[in-house]
């Protein structure tokens, strides 16, 4: 018997490779695509002027003073990147037990927002209200007797959110994982005349080992006392993560975020299917650094893996991705 006929009898004439045989057919049937419109670029801001400070744990990523960051944000906007997410590395002497610097209208993050809005008005600005860049203990909230207190932290981050909106933030993205924060921020923004400012909730932020390089970037790794297990989600708990997201939806979140990214694609899919809101993944510092380090050692094709991981987020239902690769990806996409 002809072997081809034998195979056809087994497969019932179904041959998946017909659609893979040529570049043009593969393009025709491609289910998901990554475009520049999917990208949000996280950047790190430091005090001073003329500063571009490489972060050792994140090759290719820099801390920048506001003037240098403005130049970088202009480039991002010219590449078509829709939005940036800003994170401050403030002076150690300004950090205290309650993160009080977060409540200054002219603090570093608000200065940066105002400068970006003036210089690059066509790019969206997403700001975080978590207290970890401002506290002397490195936690995301206010610590009392060794405990991160929920309601007092929420009161403070609401005030910080209003100030960030006053400075020109388009979206507030609270990452500190306190209970009730989304509804409280929404009420605070609305009462202050910021009804059009959105909330991108870090709806499912896991207590992960992937955050290490980020903590170096904002200089909290040496400050952190204990861990964040009492307010971040355990990596073991998918159903709890969906419940967390459901509460944020009820409280008025406009968008939902999953953090970290590649290890939690199932969560991306589950919350997209459950709620239908725009879902974003944060490809965090540890994910970025793994790819960069392996590529620098010649162990992987860095560009290929960079693009593959971001496309995987799209396949998992994400509407966009926060990634330190954003500018590199935008340049690659522009080349076609």
FENMO-V25864 format. One record per residue. N is the residue number from 1. RES is the residue in one small letter. PSI is psi in degrees with one decimal (NA if undefined). Layout:
n = {N,N}
res = {RES,RES}
psi = {PSI,PSI}
//
This chain:
n = {1,2,3,4,5,6,7,8,9,10,11,12,13,14,15,16,17,18,19,20,21,22,23,24,25,26,27,28,29,30,31,32,33,34,35,36,37,38,39,40,41,42,43,44,45,46,47,48,49,50,51,52,53,54,55,56,57,58,59,60,61,62,63,64,65,66,67,68,69,70,71,72,73,74,75,76,77,78,79,80,81,82,83,84,85,86,87,88,89,90,91,92,93,94,95,96,97,98,99,100,101,102,103,104,105,106,107,108,109,110,111,112,113,114,115,116,117,118,119,120,121,122,123,124,125,126,127,128,129,130,131,132,133,134,135,136,137,138,139,140,141,142,143,144,145,146,147,148,149,150,151,152,153,154,155,156,157,158,159,160,161,162,163,164,165,166,167,168,169,170,171,172,173,174,175,176,177,178,179,180,181,182,183,184,185,186,187,188,189,190,191,192,193,194,195,196,197,198,199,200,201,202,203,204,205,206,207,208,209,210,211,212,213,214,215,216,217,218,219,220,221,222,223,224,225,226,227,228,229,230,231,232,233,234,235,236,237,238,239,240,241,242,243,244,245,246,247,248,249,250,251,252,253,254,255,256,257,258,259,260,261,262,263,264,265,266,267,268,269,270,271,272,273,274,275,276,277,278,279,280,281,282,283,284,285,286,287,288,289,290,291,292,293,294,295,296,297,298,299,300,301,302,303,304,305,306,307,308,309,310,311,312,313,314,315,316,317,318,319,320,321,322,323,324,325,326,327,328,329,330,331,332,333,334,335,336}
res = {x,x,x,x,x,x,x,x,x,x,x,x,x,x,x,x,x,x,x,x,x,x,x,x,x,x,x,x,x,x,x,x,x,x,x,x,x,x,x,x,x,x,x,x,x,x,x,x,x,x,x,x,x,x,x,x,x,x,x,x,x,x,x,x,x,x,x,x,x,x,x,x,x,x,x,x,x,x,x,x,x,x,x,x,x,x,x,x,x,x,x,x,x,x,x,x,x,x,x,x,x,x,x,x,x,x,x,x,x,x,x,x,x,x,x,x,x,x,x,x,x,x,x,x,x,x,x,x,x,x,x,x,x,x,x,x,x,x,x,x,x,x,x,x,x,x,x,x,x,x,x,x,x,x,x,x,x,x,x,x,x,x,x,x,x,x,x,x,x,x,x,x,x,x,x,x,x,x,x,x,x,x,x,x,x,x,x,x,x,x,x,x,x,x,x,x,x,x,x,x,x,x,x,x,x,x,x,x,x,x,x,x,x,x,x,x,x,x,x,x,x,x,x,x,x,x,x,x,x,x,x,x,x,x,x,x,x,x,x,x,x,x,x,x,x,x,x,x,x,x,x,x,x,x,x,x,x,x,x,x,x,x,x,x,x,x,x,x,x,x,x,x,x,x,x,x,x,x,x,x,x,x,x,x,x,x,x,x,x,x,x,x,x,x,x,x,x,x,x,x,x,x,x,x,x,x,x,x,x,x,x,x,x,x,x,x,x,x,x,x,x,x,x,x,x,x,x,x,x,x,x,x,x,x,x,x}
psi = {141.3,128.4,-34.8,-43.3,-36.2,-43.4,-43.0,-37.2,-37.4,-42.7,-9.3,33.7,11.4,116.2,105.1,-24.4,-12.7,-38.3,-4.1,1.7,-24.8,159.5,-42.2,-34.2,-37.7,-38.9,-37.6,-37.2,4.9,128.8,-34.5,146.7,145.1,128.2,169.1,-25.2,-12.4,-0.2,136.2,131.7,112.5,134.6,155.0,131.6,137.5,158.6,163.0,-168.6,152.7,22.3,125.7,99.9,107.0,139.6,116.0,-39.9,-3.9,75.1,129.4,-7.2,138.7,151.3,138.2,140.8,164.3,-41.1,-41.0,-34.7,-36.6,-43.5,-43.4,-38.0,-35.9,-43.4,-43.2,-43.6,-40.3,-28.9,-8.9,5.2,126.8,-32.8,157.1,158.0,125.7,142.5,127.7,148.9,89.4,167.8,144.3,-34.6,-11.9,-3.2,139.1,-176.4,-30.3,-1.5,41.6,-23.9,-21.9,-18.0,7.6,127.8,-28.3,26.9,175.0,-43.5,-37.5,-34.9,-43.4,-44.8,-47.3,-42.1,-42.3,-41.9,-37.6,-42.0,-32.4,70.0,-14.0,10.6,141.1,147.4,122.0,125.6,151.6,147.9,5.2,149.1,-4.2,-31.8,-11.1,-12.0,151.7,-9.8,-3.3,5.6,162.1,-9.4,-176.5,133.2,128.5,119.4,41.9,3.8,136.1,113.1,132.4,-60.3,-37.9,-38.9,-43.9,-43.4,-41.8,-42.2,-26.5,-45.5,-40.6,-38.3,-41.4,-41.3,-38.4,-38.6,-39.8,-36.0,-13.3,6.3,136.3,-33.9,131.8,128.5,88.6,123.9,3.3,-9.9,31.0,146.5,137.4,4.3,-34.7,-48.3,-40.1,-42.8,-41.5,-44.8,-40.9,-42.8,-45.4,-42.2,-21.1,9.7,16.4,47.8,-25.4,-5.3,125.8,168.3,117.7,101.5,130.6,77.6,-34.8,84.6,117.2,151.0,90.3,155.5,0.9,-1.3,-3.8,-53.1,-34.2,-42.2,-30.1,-39.4,-37.2,11.0,48.2,-9.5,-34.5,-8.8,-28.0,123.8,115.8,-152.2,-175.6,22.3,-20.8,-9.5,-17.0,162.6,140.9,136.6,-16.3,-12.0,95.9,-42.4,-39.8,-39.4,-42.2,-38.6,-40.3,-45.5,-38.9,-40.4,-40.8,-36.3,-46.0,-33.7,-5.9,17.2,139.5,-28.0,156.0,144.4,144.8,130.5,128.1,-169.6,-75.1,-29.2,-3.2,34.3,-30.8,-35.3,-40.1,-48.8,-44.1,-42.7,-27.3,-45.6,-35.5,-35.9,-23.2,2.9,161.4,131.8,134.8,148.6,144.7,109.7,96.3,176.9,-41.8,-34.7,-46.0,-48.7,-36.1,-45.5,-45.4,-44.4,-44.4,-38.8,-41.0,-26.7,0.0,15.6,-25.6,164.7,101.9,-45.4,-41.7,-44.3,-37.8,-51.5,-38.1,-44.4,-40.7,-36.4,-33.2,-35.6,-39.7,-42.6,-31.1,5.7,4.4,141.6,-18.1,170.0,131.4,120.7,138.0,-12.3,-2.0,-47.0,-42.8,-42.1,-43.9,-40.8,-41.8,-42.6,-34.3,-27.9,-17.7,NA}
//
